[in-house]
Each structure stands twice: as structure tokens, then as C-alpha cells.
Amino acid sequence: MHLEFFQTEAGEVVVDYVVPDHFQGYPGVVHGGVVASLVDEVLGRVHMGSDPANPRFMFTARITVQYRKNVPTGMPIRIVGRAVSSKRRTATSVAEIYDSDGELLAEAEALLVDVPPEKIGNVDMEDLGWKVYLD
């Protein structure tokens, strides 16, 4: 999806994005699976932290998405994610998608689990797009 994540404060990331038309489910509306993917990406990034030397990589164990209104293609949206809780191997977070007027379009919550360190190895995660920029 080539999203850029900006950490606005500890435990919060923001993505400003315009969803391309090729992600539409029907004319002018983002496919629901793509909406779920957008919030899923943000839900995990909030726990990466601001220390680039020690990011916390997590995978989604459970996600719930509530679709409030159609998410438009070709229009600016903002996705905001916030950390809710963090335990030794799990964490929870929430995310919302807003239109340019600040209207809530979708919201989600997730239970996340740490990726085992041996699965990451010496992979250059930043090169793969796993980066959170400090705002």
C-alpha cells in the first residue's frame, strides 16, 4: 500500500492517504477488504515505538472492523492509530479512518502478538517499508 506512518506522540501514528481507484469495490468506494487492510497496518505500527534500534514487530491475532460510512477513493483520508495496552508478548490498539472533514468512516480494534525474533533475523525491515517517522 506504500503508506507512510508518522508518530505524532508515543503510542499514536497517523497516515494521510488517497486510496487509488484500483482499490475500489464499486465506483468511488474503497473495497471493504482494503479498508480492513488499511486499519490493520496502522494497528500494528502504533506499538513499534520511537526507538528505531528496538522496534516491536507484531502480527494481528484478532481484528474487528466497524464500517460506519463508505471510504472514498481518490479523496484524502486520515488513519489514526492508538496503543491501548501492552503486555509482555501481546498488545491491543485501536484505529479510525476519517474523511477530510473529520467524519468517522471506519474504526477497528486488534489484539496483536509479538513476532518471534528468530522470524525477523537480519532482515532490513526499513527496506521492506517497516518504518515509522517521527512527526
N, C-alpha and C positions, 0 to 999 in steps of 0.2 A: 504494500500500500504506500510505501515511501513516506510515512508520517514522520514529522519532526516533533519531538516531545520536549517541552520546556518546563523545568521545575520552577514553579512560582513561589513555593515555600516548601519546607520539609514535609514530605508526605503528600504533596499535591503536584500534579502535572497538568499541562494544558496543551491541546493540539488545535491549531486553526487549520481548516482543510476545506477544499472544494472537491466534492466527490464527482469524478468524471462520469459522463453519460454511460460508459460501457459497464458501470456497476448498477444500472437501473433494473428494477424488477418489472416495472412498466413505465411508460413515458414520464420522465421528470421525477421519479420516485426511486430512492435507493432500495435495492433488494434487501429484505429483512435479514438474510444471512450475512450480508455485508455490514449492515448496522451492528449485528452481533459481533462480527469480527473487529469493527472499529472500537467498540467499548471494551472488548476482550484485550486488545493491545494496550489500551490505557490502564485497565485494571491491574495488569501485571507490572507496568512500568512505575507505578507510584511507590513500589517497595524497593526499587533499585537503589534509592538513596543518592546522596550528593557526593559520596566518596567514590570517585572513579576507580580507585585501587581495590575496593571491596564491594562491588555491586551485588545485589541479591537477585539471582535469577530464579524465576518461579514459573510453574505451569498451572493452568486452570484445572481444578478438580471439580468445581461446580460453578455454573453461571446461571443467573436469572436475568432476563431482559424484559422490560416492560416498554412496549411501543405505544407512546402517547399520541403522536401525530406523525404524518409522513415526513421522512427526512428527504429533502430535495437534492437532486443532482444539479451541478452547475452553479450552486449558490454557496456562500460561505457558511460554514458551521463551526462551532466550537465544542470540543470534547474536553470535559474536566473530570479528572480522576482524583480520588482522595483515599488515603490509607485510613482504615477504620481500626484494625487491631493487628498486632504482630506477636507471634509466639515463636518458639524455638524453630519449628520446621514448617509452620503454616502461617497464613495471614489472610485478612479479609480486606476488601476495598469496595468502593462504590464509584460509579461513573455516570455522567449525564451528557447528553448531546443537546445543544441549544442552537437555534437559528440566529441570524444576525440581529434580530430584535430582542433576543434573550428569552424567547419562548422555549419551554422544555419540550423536546421531541421524543426522547427516549432516555431511559435510565436502567442501570444494571447494578448488580452486586455479585461478588465472586468470592469463593474460597480458593486460595492458592496454596501450592505446596512447593517447597524448595526443590530445584533441580539438583540432583546429586552432583557433587563437584567432579566426580570422575566422568560424567557425561559431557562436561564442558571442556575439560582438558586444556590444551594450549590454543584453542580456537580464538581467533581475534574477533570478539563479539562486536566491537565497534565497527569493524569492517563489514559485518553482516547487518548493520543497521541498529544494533542494540546500544543506543546512546541516548542519554537524557541530558539536554543542555540546561545550564543554569540560566535563569531569566535575568 
